[in-house]
């Protein structure tokens, strides 16, 4: 009985050792390569069409005024201290 248990434990140990050393890295690399390939193809399909004309691209940005005050700042509240007596 003890020999069977020992044999089973050694067999399980060797299986996990071989699995983690050879099979698991291979599975992870194939999964990562497949995910990278799918992501690359997805990005190619969703990329915006390239402009065929030689027109320059103009981006209009609104200028921010740092001195501008906001109208909805809220109301001013003056706090006073109360004496506890």
Secondary structure, 3 states (H helix, E strand, C coil): CHHHHHHHHHHHHHHHHHHHHHHHHHHHHHHHHHHHHHHHHHHHHCCCCCCCCCCCCCCCCCCCCCCCCCCCCCCCCCCCCCCCC
